[in-house]
């Protein structure tokens, strides 16, 4: 078991590299210091739980899928859509299998299964997690646009157009009608404009 836990310990360090791995697509929009994969994954998991709950799916499972959805990028980096045109992407399930090799089988199989479920795009939770990935990108684009990165509009539009669930589409509408600091104004008791 100690050897198995050593494999887990190594993966925990590996997962930490996602805190420094930048989401490269934002560089094309001119964003100088884009969010990390870990930052993206955190909010994606939160959004996945919200969408799943409102869609009648399991919010914990959707969040779990979202947490692991980009974990392979510790080994592949974040390859944006333009990069994928020229370099075939690694199979997420194959990368995951390498990442969990040597871990206790109960854990390794759970991680392989969650990545396979996300990639299959069939379960209600996987659909919710995938919508969360797109909605998070849309929200991040709105935030970048508010910071003056006008080219982020392409990511806003593309992400909005790829949503599939009723809840994600309705949330996208609500996000587009809200300001990124409306939450703060309400928390401070300020009048809405």
C-alpha positions in Angstrom: 0.0 0.0 0.0 2.9 2.4 0.7 4.1 2.1 -2.9 0.5 2.7 -4.1 0.3 5.9 -1.9 3.6 7.1 -3.3 2.0 7.0 -6.8 -0.9 9.1 -5.3 1.5 11.5 -3.7 3.4 12.0 -7.0 0.1 12.7 -8.8 -0.9 15.3 -6.2 2.3 17.2 -7.0 1.6 16.7 -10.7 -2.0 18.0 -10.3 -0.5 21.1 -8.7 1.2 22.1 -12.0 -2.3 23.0 -13.3 -2.1 26.0 -11.0 0.6 27.4 -13.3 -0.6 26.0 -16.6 -2.2 28.9 -18.5 -5.2 28.5 -20.7 -3.5 29.3 -24.0 -6.5 30.3 -26.1 -6.8 33.5 -24.2 -3.4 34.7 -25.5 -5.0 34.9 -29.0 -7.5 37.3 -27.5 -4.6 39.4 -26.2 -5.0 38.4 -22.6 -1.5 38.8 -21.1 -1.9 36.7 -18.0 -4.8 34.3 -18.6 -6.4 32.1 -16.0 -4.8 28.8 -15.2 -6.3 25.4 -15.9 -6.9 24.9 -12.2 -8.8 28.2 -11.9 -10.9 27.3 -14.8 -11.6 23.8 -13.4 -12.7 25.1 -10.0 -15.4 27.4 -11.4 -16.4 24.7 -14.0 -17.0 22.3 -11.1 -19.1 24.8 -9.3 -21.1 25.6 -12.4 -21.5 21.9 -13.1 -23.1 21.3 -9.7 -25.5 24.2 -10.3 -26.5 23.1 -13.8 -26.9 19.5 -12.6 -29.1 20.3 -9.7 -31.3 22.5 -11.8 -31.5 19.8 -14.5 -32.4 17.0 -12.1 -29.0 15.3 -12.4 -26.5 14.5 -9.6 -24.7 17.7 -8.7 -21.9 16.0 -6.9 -21.2 13.6 -9.8 -21.3 16.5 -12.3 -18.8 18.5 -10.2 -16.6 15.4 -9.9 -16.6 15.0 -13.6 -15.7 18.7 -14.1 -12.9 18.5 -11.6 -11.2 15.8 -13.6 -12.1 17.1 -17.1 -8.7 18.8 -17.8 -6.5 16.8 -15.5 -4.6 15.4 -18.4 -3.2 18.8 -19.2 -0.5 18.2 -16.6 1.1 16.1 -19.3 -0.2 17.6 -22.6 -0.4 21.3 -21.7 -3.5 23.3 -22.7 -3.8 22.9 -26.4 -6.2 25.4 -27.8 -8.5 24.9 -30.8 -6.0 26.3 -33.3 -3.2 24.1 -32.0 -5.5 21.0 -32.3 -5.7 21.7 -36.0 -2.0 21.0 -36.4 -1.2 18.6 -33.6 -3.6 15.7 -32.9 -4.6 15.8 -29.3 -3.7 13.0 -26.9 -6.4 10.6 -25.9 -7.6 11.8 -22.4 -8.3 8.3 -21.3 -4.9 7.1 -22.3 -3.2 10.0 -20.5 -5.3 9.3 -17.4 -4.4 5.6 -17.5 -0.7 6.7 -17.3 -1.4 9.2 -14.6 -3.0 6.7 -12.3 -0.7 3.8 -12.9 0.5 2.4 -9.6 -2.2 3.9 -7.6 -4.5 1.7 -5.5 -6.8 0.1 -8.0 -10.0 1.3 -6.2 -8.8 4.9 -6.8 -7.2 4.3 -10.3 -10.4 2.7 -11.6 -12.6 5.5 -10.2 -10.5 8.1 -12.0 -10.4 6.2 -15.2 -14.1 5.8 -15.1 -14.9 9.4 -14.4 -12.7 10.6 -17.3 -14.3 7.9 -19.6 -17.8 9.1 -18.6 -16.9 12.7 -19.3 -15.4 11.9 -22.6 -18.4 9.7 -23.6 -20.7 12.7 -23.3 -23.7 10.5 -22.6 -24.7 10.7 -19.0 -26.8 13.6 -17.8 -23.9 14.6 -15.4 -21.4 14.5 -18.3 -23.7 16.7 -20.4 -24.0 19.2 -17.4 -20.2 19.1 -16.8 -19.5 19.8 -20.5 -22.0 22.7 -20.5 -20.3 24.0 -17.4 -17.0 24.0 -19.2 -18.5 26.1 -22.0 -20.4 28.4 -19.6 -17.3 29.0 -17.5 -15.4 30.0 -20.7 -18.2 32.4 -21.6 -18.2 34.0 -18.2 -14.4 34.3 -18.2 -14.6 35.9 -21.7 -17.1 38.5 -20.3 -14.7 39.2 -17.4 -11.8 39.6 -19.8 -13.9 41.8 -22.1 -14.7 44.0 -19.1 -11.0 44.4 -18.5 -10.6 45.8 -22.1 -9.9 42.6 -24.0 -12.4 43.2 -26.8 -11.3 40.1 -28.8 -12.7 38.0 -26.0 -16.1 38.4 -27.7 -15.3 35.5 -30.0 -15.0 33.2 -27.0 -18.2 34.5 -25.5 -20.1 33.9 -28.7 -18.6 30.5 -29.4 -19.1 29.2 -25.9 -22.7 30.5 -25.8 -23.4 28.7 -29.1 -22.2 25.4 -27.8 -24.5 25.0 -24.8 -27.0 22.2 -24.9 -29.0 22.0 -21.7 -32.0 24.3 -21.0 -30.5 25.4 -17.7 -27.1 26.3 -19.2 -28.8 28.3 -21.9 -31.0 30.1 -19.4 -28.0 30.8 -17.1 -26.1 32.1 -20.1 -28.9 34.6 -20.8 -28.9 35.6 -17.1 -25.1 36.1 -17.2 -25.3 38.2 -20.3 -27.9 40.4 -18.7 -25.9 40.9 -15.5 -22.8 42.9 -14.8 -19.8 41.2 -13.4 -20.0 43.3 -10.2 -23.8 43.2 -9.7 -23.2 40.6 -6.9 -21.0 43.2 -5.1 -23.5 46.0 -5.5 -26.3 43.8 -4.1 -24.1 42.6 -1.2 -23.4 46.3 -0.3 -27.0 47.2 -0.6 -26.4 49.6 -3.4 -29.2 50.4 -5.9 -29.2 48.6 -9.1 -28.7 50.7 -12.2 
